[in-house]
């Protein structure tokens, strides 16, 4: 079943192995998982991501970081 805004984590993977992020001085967002960086988001995308992360709760933060990393669509999710 889909959660808020169509986001779903039915298998609990985001709770078991959560994403983490760090905002650099230049405004880029470094997304990491398991202590290893998986992606760096820069420019306008980083600014939008930071703004969304500041307003998000823990669950929504995980979904935003999963989408930003590209590790979101696996299977038959609909857009």
Phi and psi restraints in degrees (range 20) as a CNS / XPLOR table:
assign (resid 1 and name C) (resid 2 and name N)
       (resid 2 and name CA) (resid 2 and name C) 1.0 -78.0 20.0 2
assign (resid 2 and name N) (resid 2 and name CA)
       (resid 2 and name C) (resid 3 and name N) 1.0 145.0 20.0 2
assign (resid 2 and name C) (resid 3 and name N)
       (resid 3 and name CA) (resid 3 and name C) 1.0 -91.3 20.0 2
assign (resid 3 and name N) (resid 3 and name CA)
       (resid 3 and name C) (resid 4 and name N) 1.0 -152.8 20.0 2
assign (resid 3 and name C) (resid 4 and name N)
       (resid 4 and name CA) (resid 4 and name C) 1.0 -63.4 20.0 2
assign (resid 4 and name N) (resid 4 and name CA)
       (resid 4 and name C) (resid 5 and name N) 1.0 133.9 20.0 2
assign (resid 4 and name C) (resid 5 and name N)
       (resid 5 and name CA) (resid 5 and name C) 1.0 59.0 20.0 2
assign (resid 5 and name N) (resid 5 and name CA)
       (resid 5 and name C) (resid 6 and name N) 1.0 30.3 20.0 2
assign (resid 5 and name C) (resid 6 and name N)
       (resid 6 and name CA) (resid 6 and name C) 1.0 78.9 20.0 2
assign (resid 6 and name N) (resid 6 and name CA)
       (resid 6 and name C) (resid 7 and name N) 1.0 2.4 20.0 2
assign (resid 6 and name C) (resid 7 and name N)
       (resid 7 and name CA) (resid 7 and name C) 1.0 -78.9 20.0 2
assign (resid 7 and name N) (resid 7 and name CA)
       (resid 7 and name C) (resid 8 and name N) 1.0 139.0 20.0 2
assign (resid 7 and name C) (resid 8 and name N)
       (resid 8 and name CA) (resid 8 and name C) 1.0 -138.7 20.0 2
assign (resid 8 and name N) (resid 8 and name CA)
       (resid 8 and name C) (resid 9 and name N) 1.0 138.3 20.0 2
assign (resid 8 and name C) (resid 9 and name N)
       (resid 9 and name CA) (resid 9 and name C) 1.0 -139.9 20.0 2
assign (resid 9 and name N) (resid 9 and name CA)
       (resid 9 and name C) (resid 10 and name N) 1.0 58.1 20.0 2
assign (resid 9 and name C) (resid 10 and name N)
       (resid 10 and name CA) (resid 10 and name C) 1.0 -62.2 20.0 2
assign (resid 10 and name N) (resid 10 and name CA)
       (resid 10 and name C) (resid 11 and name N) 1.0 -29.7 20.0 2
assign (resid 10 and name C) (resid 11 and name N)
       (resid 11 and name CA) (resid 11 and name C) 1.0 -86.5 20.0 2
assign (resid 11 and name N) (resid 11 and name CA)
       (resid 11 and name C) (resid 12 and name N) 1.0 -5.0 20.0 2
assign (resid 11 and name C) (resid 12 and name N)
       (resid 12 and name CA) (resid 12 and name C) 1.0 71.8 20.0 2
assign (resid 12 and name N) (resid 12 and name CA)
       (resid 12 and name C) (resid 13 and name N) 1.0 20.3 20.0 2
assign (resid 12 and name C) (resid 13 and name N)
       (resid 13 and name CA) (resid 13 and name C) 1.0 -67.5 20.0 2
assign (resid 13 and name N) (resid 13 and name CA)
       (resid 13 and name C) (resid 14 and name N) 1.0 -32.9 20.0 2
assign (resid 13 and name C) (resid 14 and name N)
       (resid 14 and name CA) (resid 14 and name C) 1.0 -73.5 20.0 2
assign (resid 14 and name N) (resid 14 and name CA)
       (resid 14 and name C) (resid 15 and name N) 1.0 -23.5 20.0 2
assign (resid 14 and name C) (resid 15 and name N)
       (resid 15 and name CA) (resid 15 and name C) 1.0 -82.2 20.0 2
assign (resid 15 and name N) (resid 15 and name CA)
       (resid 15 and name C) (resid 16 and name N) 1.0 -39.2 20.0 2
assign (resid 15 and name C) (resid 16 and name N)
       (resid 16 and name CA) (resid 16 and name C) 1.0 -73.5 20.0 2
assign (resid 16 and name N) (resid 16 and name CA)
       (resid 16 and name C) (resid 17 and name N) 1.0 -37.2 20.0 2
assign (resid 16 and name C) (resid 17 and name N)
       (resid 17 and name CA) (resid 17 and name C) 1.0 -136.2 20.0 2
assign (resid 17 and name N) (resid 17 and name CA)
       (resid 17 and name C) (resid 18 and name N) 1.0 77.2 20.0 2
assign (resid 17 and name C) (resid 18 and name N)
       (resid 18 and name CA) (resid 18 and name C) 1.0 -74.5 20.0 2
assign (resid 18 and name N) (resid 18 and name CA)
       (resid 18 and name C) (resid 19 and name N) 1.0 156.5 20.0 2
assign (resid 18 and name C) (resid 19 and name N)
       (resid 19 and name CA) (resid 19 and name C) 1.0 -80.3 20.0 2
assign (resid 19 and name N) (resid 19 and name CA)
       (resid 19 and name C) (resid 20 and name N) 1.0 157.1 20.0 2
assign (resid 19 and name C) (resid 20 and name N)
       (resid 20 and name CA) (resid 20 and name C) 1.0 -134.9 20.0 2
assign (resid 20 and name N) (resid 20 and name CA)
       (resid 20 and name C) (resid 21 and name N) 1.0 159.9 20.0 2
assign (resid 20 and name C) (resid 21 and name N)
       (resid 21 and name CA) (resid 21 and name C) 1.0 -145.3 20.0 2
assign (resid 21 and name N) (resid 21 and name CA)
       (resid 21 and name C) (resid 22 and name N) 1.0 160.3 20.0 2
assign (resid 21 and name C) (resid 22 and name N)
       (resid 22 and name CA) (resid 22 and name C) 1.0 -142.8 20.0 2
assign (resid 22 and name N) (resid 22 and name CA)
       (resid 22 and name C) (resid 23 and name N) 1.0 133.9 20.0 2
assign (resid 22 and name C) (resid 23 and name N)
       (resid 23 and name CA) (resid 23 and name C) 1.0 -97.0 20.0 2
assign (resid 23 and name N) (resid 23 and name CA)
       (resid 23 and name C) (resid 24 and name N) 1.0 125.5 20.0 2
assign (resid 23 and name C) (resid 24 and name N)
       (resid 24 and name CA) (resid 24 and name C) 1.0 -82.3 20.0 2
assign (resid 24 and name N) (resid 24 and name CA)
       (resid 24 and name C) (resid 25 and name N) 1.0 169.5 20.0 2
assign (resid 24 and name C) (resid 25 and name N)
       (resid 25 and name CA) (resid 25 and name C) 1.0 -63.3 20.0 2
assign (resid 25 and name N) (resid 25 and name CA)
       (resid 25 and name C) (resid 26 and name N) 1.0 -27.8 20.0 2
assign (resid 25 and name C) (resid 26 and name N)
       (resid 26 and name CA) (resid 26 and name C) 1.0 -82.0 20.0 2
assign (resid 26 and name N) (resid 26 and name CA)
       (resid 26 and name C) (resid 27 and name N) 1.0 -4.5 20.0 2
assign (resid 26 and name C) (resid 27 and name N)
       (resid 27 and name CA) (resid 27 and name C) 1.0 96.3 20.0 2
assign (resid 27 and name N) (resid 27 and name CA)
       (resid 27 and name C) (resid 28 and name N) 1.0 0.5 20.0 2
assign (resid 27 and name C) (resid 28 and name N)
       (resid 28 and name CA) (resid 28 and name C) 1.0 -77.5 20.0 2
assign (resid 28 and name N) (resid 28 and name CA)
       (resid 28 and name C) (resid 29 and name N) 1.0 155.3 20.0 2
assign (resid 28 and name C) (resid 29 and name N)
       (resid 29 and name CA) (resid 29 and name C) 1.0 -114.1 20.0 2
assign (resid 29 and name N) (resid 29 and name CA)
       (resid 29 and name C) (resid 30 and name N) 1.0 121.0 20.0 2
assign (resid 29 and name C) (resid 30 and name N)
       (resid 30 and name CA) (resid 30 and name C) 1.0 -98.5 20.0 2
assign (resid 30 and name N) (resid 30 and name CA)
       (resid 30 and name C) (resid 31 and name N) 1.0 116.1 20.0 2
assign (resid 30 and name C) (resid 31 and name N)
       (resid 31 and name CA) (resid 31 and name C) 1.0 -96.5 20.0 2
assign (resid 31 and name N) (resid 31 and name CA)
       (resid 31 and name C) (resid 32 and name N) 1.0 129.1 20.0 2
assign (resid 31 and name C) (resid 32 and name N)
       (resid 32 and name CA) (resid 32 and name C) 1.0 -131.0 20.0 2
assign (resid 32 and name N) (resid 32 and name CA)
       (resid 32 and name C) (resid 33 and name N) 1.0 159.8 20.0 2
assign (resid 32 and name C) (resid 33 and name N)
       (resid 33 and name CA) (resid 33 and name C) 1.0 -148.4 20.0 2
assign (resid 33 and name N) (resid 33 and name CA)
       (resid 33 and name C) (resid 34 and name N) 1.0 130.5 20.0 2
assign (resid 33 and name C) (resid 34 and name N)
       (resid 34 and name CA) (resid 34 and name C) 1.0 66.6 20.0 2
assign (resid 34 and name N) (resid 34 and name CA)
       (resid 34 and name C) (resid 35 and name N) 1.0 26.8 20.0 2
assign (resid 34 and name C) (resid 35 and name N)
       (resid 35 and name CA) (resid 35 and name C) 1.0 82.2 20.0 2
assign (resid 35 and name N) (resid 35 and name CA)
       (resid 35 and name C) (resid 36 and name N) 1.0 0.1 20.0 2
assign (resid 35 and name C) (resid 36 and name N)
       (resid 36 and name CA) (resid 36 and name C) 1.0 -116.6 20.0 2
assign (resid 36 and name N) (resid 36 and name CA)
       (resid 36 and name C) (resid 37 and name N) 1.0 135.3 20.0 2
assign (resid 36 and name C) (resid 37 and name N)
       (resid 37 and name CA) (resid 37 and name C) 1.0 -65.9 20.0 2
assign (resid 37 and name N) (resid 37 and name CA)
       (resid 37 and name C) (resid 38 and name N) 1.0 133.8 20.0 2
assign (resid 37 and name C) (resid 38 and name N)
       (resid 38 and name CA) (resid 38 and name C) 1.0 -111.3 20.0 2
assign (resid 38 and name N) (resid 38 and name CA)
       (resid 38 and name C) (resid 39 and name N) 1.0 -20.5 20.0 2
assign (resid 38 and name C) (resid 39 and name N)
       (resid 39 and name CA) (resid 39 and name C) 1.0 -167.4 20.0 2
assign (resid 39 and name N) (resid 39 and name CA)
       (resid 39 and name C) (resid 40 and name N) 1.0 150.5 20.0 2
assign (resid 39 and name C) (resid 40 and name N)
       (resid 40 and name CA) (resid 40 and name C) 1.0 -119.1 20.0 2
assign (resid 40 and name N) (resid 40 and name CA)
       (resid 40 and name C) (resid 41 and name N) 1.0 125.8 20.0 2
assign (resid 40 and name C) (resid 41 and name N)
       (resid 41 and name CA) (resid 41 and name C) 1.0 -105.5 20.0 2
assign (resid 41 and name N) (resid 41 and name CA)
       (resid 41 and name C) (resid 42 and name N) 1.0 130.5 20.0 2
assign (resid 41 and name C) (resid 42 and name N)
       (resid 42 and name CA) (resid 42 and name C) 1.0 -130.2 20.0 2
assign (resid 42 and name N) (resid 42 and name CA)
       (resid 42 and name C) (resid 43 and name N) 1.0 175.4 20.0 2
assign (resid 42 and name C) (resid 43 and name N)
       (resid 43 and name CA) (resid 43 and name C) 1.0 67.4 20.0 2
assign (resid 43 and name N) (resid 43 and name CA)
       (resid 43 and name C) (resid 44 and name N) 1.0 -142.6 20.0 2
assign (resid 43 and name C) (resid 44 and name N)
       (resid 44 and name CA) (resid 44 and name C) 1.0 -63.7 20.0 2
assign (resid 44 and name N) (resid 44 and name CA)
       (resid 44 and name C) (resid 45 and name N) 1.0 -36.9 20.0 2
assign (resid 44 and name C) (resid 45 and name N)
       (resid 45 and name CA) (resid 45 and name C) 1.0 -61.3 20.0 2
assign (resid 45 and name N) (resid 45 and name CA)
       (resid 45 and name C) (resid 46 and name N) 1.0 -39.9 20.0 2
assign (resid 45 and name C) (resid 46 and name N)
       (resid 46 and name CA) (resid 46 and name C) 1.0 -65.8 20.0 2
assign (resid 46 and name N) (resid 46 and name CA)
       (resid 46 and name C) (resid 47 and name N) 1.0 -41.4 20.0 2
assign (resid 46 and name C) (resid 47 and name N)
       (resid 47 and name CA) (resid 47 and name C) 1.0 -62.4 20.0 2
assign (resid 47 and name N) (resid 47 and name CA)
       (resid 47 and name C) (resid 48 and name N) 1.0 -42.8 20.0 2
assign (resid 47 and name C) (resid 48 and name N)
       (resid 48 and name CA) (resid 48 and name C) 1.0 -65.8 20.0 2
assign (resid 48 and name N) (resid 48 and name CA)
       (resid 48 and name C) (resid 49 and name N) 1.0 -40.4 20.0 2
assign (resid 48 and name C) (resid 49 and name N)
       (resid 49 and name CA) (resid 49 and name C) 1.0 -64.9 20.0 2
assign (resid 49 and name N) (resid 49 and name CA)
       (resid 49 and name C) (resid 50 and name N) 1.0 -43.6 20.0 2
assign (resid 49 and name C) (resid 50 and name N)
       (resid 50 and name CA) (resid 50 and name C) 1.0 -62.3 20.0 2
assign (resid 50 and name N) (resid 50 and name CA)
       (resid 50 and name C) (resid 51 and name N) 1.0 -42.9 20.0 2
assign (resid 50 and name C) (resid 51 and name N)
       (resid 51 and name CA) (resid 51 and name C) 1.0 -61.9 20.0 2
assign (resid 51 and name N) (resid 51 and name CA)
       (resid 51 and name C) (resid 52 and name N) 1.0 -41.6 20.0 2
assign (resid 51 and name C) (resid 52 and name N)
       (resid 52 and name CA) (resid 52 and name C) 1.0 -69.6 20.0 2
assign (resid 52 and name N) (resid 52 and name CA)
       (resid 52 and name C) (resid 53 and name N) 1.0 -38.7 20.0 2
assign (resid 52 and name C) (resid 53 and name N)
       (resid 53 and name CA) (resid 53 and name C) 1.0 -66.4 20.0 2
assign (resid 53 and name N) (resid 53 and name CA)
       (resid 53 and name C) (resid 54 and name N) 1.0 -32.8 20.0 2
assign (resid 53 and name C) (resid 54 and name N)
       (resid 54 and name CA) (resid 54 and name C) 1.0 -66.6 20.0 2
assign (resid 54 and name N) (resid 54 and name CA)
       (resid 54 and name C) (resid 55 and name N) 1.0 -25.7 20.0 2
assign (resid 54 and name C) (resid 55 and name N)
       (resid 55 and name CA) (resid 55 and name C) 1.0 -100.5 20.0 2
assign (resid 55 and name N) (resid 55 and name CA)
       (resid 55 and name C) (resid 56 and name N) 1.0 -4.3 20.0 2
assign (resid 55 and name C) (resid 56 and name N)
       (resid 56 and name CA) (resid 56 and name C) 1.0 -91.8 20.0 2
assign (resid 56 and name N) (resid 56 and name CA)
       (resid 56 and name C) (resid 57 and name N) 1.0 150.0 20.0 2
assign (resid 56 and name C) (resid 57 and name N)
       (resid 57 and name CA) (resid 57 and name C) 1.0 -83.7 20.0 2
assign (resid 57 and name N) (resid 57 and name CA)
       (resid 57 and name C) (resid 58 and name N) 1.0 -177.3 20.0 2
assign (resid 57 and name C) (resid 58 and name N)
       (resid 58 and name CA) (resid 58 and name C) 1.0 -61.1 20.0 2
assign (resid 58 and name N) (resid 58 and name CA)
       (resid 58 and name C) (resid 59 and name N) 1.0 -45.3 20.0 2
assign (resid 58 and name C) (resid 59 and name N)
       (resid 59 and name CA) (resid 59 and name C) 1.0 -64.4 20.0 2
assign (resid 59 and name N) (resid 59 and name CA)
       (resid 59 and name C) (resid 60 and name N) 1.0 -45.0 20.0 2
assign (resid 59 and name C) (resid 60 and name N)
       (resid 60 and name CA) (resid 60 and name C) 1.0 -66.3 20.0 2
assign (resid 60 and name N) (resid 60 and name CA)
       (resid 60 and name C) (resid 61 and name N) 1.0 -35.9 20.0 2
assign (resid 60 and name C) (resid 61 and name N)
       (resid 61 and name CA) (resid 61 and name C) 1.0 -58.8 20.0 2
assign (resid 61 and name N) (resid 61 and name CA)
       (resid 61 and name C) (resid 62 and name N) 1.0 -44.2 20.0 2
assign (resid 61 and name C) (resid 62 and name N)
       (resid 62 and name CA) (resid 62 and name C) 1.0 -62.2 20.0 2
assign (resid 62 and name N) (resid 62 and name CA)
       (resid 62 and name C) (resid 63 and name N) 1.0 -40.1 20.0 2
assign (resid 62 and name C) (resid 63 and name N)
       (resid 63 and name CA) (resid 63 and name C) 1.0 -68.9 20.0 2
assign (resid 63 and name N) (resid 63 and name CA)
       (resid 63 and name C) (resid 64 and name N) 1.0 -39.1 20.0 2
assign (resid 63 and name C) (resid 64 and name N)
       (resid 64 and name CA) (resid 64 and name C) 1.0 -63.4 20.0 2
assign (resid 64 and name N) (resid 64 and name CA)
       (resid 64 and name C) (resid 65 and name N) 1.0 -43.0 20.0 2
assign (resid 64 and name C) (resid 65 and name N)
       (resid 65 and name CA) (resid 65 and name C) 1.0 -69.3 20.0 2
assign (resid 65 and name N) (resid 65 and name CA)
       (resid 65 and name C) (resid 66 and name N) 1.0 -35.2 20.0 2
assign (resid 65 and name C) (resid 66 and name N)
       (resid 66 and name CA) (resid 66 and name C) 1.0 -64.1 20.0 2
assign (resid 66 and name N) (resid 66 and name CA)
       (resid 66 and name C) (resid 67 and name N) 1.0 -42.8 20.0 2
assign (resid 66 and name C) (resid 67 and name N)
       (resid 67 and name CA) (resid 67 and name C) 1.0 -65.3 20.0 2
assign (resid 67 and name N) (resid 67 and name CA)
       (resid 67 and name C) (resid 68 and name N) 1.0 -42.7 20.0 2
assign (resid 67 and name C) (resid 68 and name N)
       (resid 68 and name CA) (resid 68 and name C) 1.0 -63.4 20.0 2
assign (resid 68 and name N) (resid 68 and name CA)
       (resid 68 and name C) (resid 69 and name N) 1.0 -35.4 20.0 2
assign (resid 68 and name C) (resid 69 and name N)
       (resid 69 and name CA) (resid 69 and name C) 1.0 -77.9 20.0 2
assign (resid 69 and name N) (resid 69 and name CA)
       (resid 69 and name C) (resid 70 and name N) 1.0 -14.0 20.0 2
assign (resid 69 and name C) (resid 70 and name N)
       (resid 70 and name CA) (resid 70 and name C) 1.0 85.8 20.0 2
assign (resid 70 and name N) (resid 70 and name CA)
       (resid 70 and name C) (resid 71 and name N) 1.0 -0.8 20.0 2
assign (resid 70 and name C) (resid 71 and name N)
       (resid 71 and name CA) (resid 71 and name C) 1.0 -95.9 20.0 2
assign (resid 71 and name N) (resid 71 and name CA)
       (resid 71 and name C) (resid 72 and name N) 1.0 58.7 20.0 2
assign (resid 71 and name C) (resid 72 and name N)
       (resid 72 and name CA) (resid 72 and name C) 1.0 -121.6 20.0 2
assign (resid 72 and name N) (resid 72 and name CA)
       (resid 72 and name C) (resid 73 and name N) 1.0 -52.1 20.0 2
assign (resid 72 and name C) (resid 73 and name N)
       (resid 73 and name CA) (resid 73 and name C) 1.0 -89.8 20.0 2
assign (resid 73 and name N) (resid 73 and name CA)
       (resid 73 and name C) (resid 74 and name N) 1.0 110.5 20.0 2
assign (resid 73 and name C) (resid 74 and name N)
       (resid 74 and name CA) (resid 74 and name C) 1.0 -136.6 20.0 2
assign (resid 74 and name N) (resid 74 and name CA)
       (resid 74 and name C) (resid 75 and name N) 1.0 96.4 20.0 2
assign (resid 74 and name C) (resid 75 and name N)
       (resid 75 and name CA) (resid 75 and name C) 1.0 122.6 20.0 2
assign (resid 75 and name N) (resid 75 and name CA)
       (resid 75 and name C) (resid 76 and name N) 1.0 -135.5 20.0 2
assign (resid 75 and name C) (resid 76 and name N)
       (resid 76 and name CA) (resid 76 and name C) 1.0 -111.8 20.0 2
assign (resid 76 and name N) (resid 76 and name CA)
       (resid 76 and name C) (resid 77 and name N) 1.0 34.1 20.0 2
assign (resid 76 and name C) (resid 77 and name N)
       (resid 77 and name CA) (resid 77 and name C) 1.0 -62.1 20.0 2
assign (resid 77 and name N) (resid 77 and name CA)
       (resid 77 and name C) (resid 78 and name N) 1.0 145.0 20.0 2
assign (resid 77 and name C) (resid 78 and name N)
       (resid 78 and name CA) (resid 78 and name C) 1.0 -103.0 20.0 2
assign (resid 78 and name N) (resid 78 and name CA)
       (resid 78 and name C) (resid 79 and name N) 1.0 145.2 20.0 2
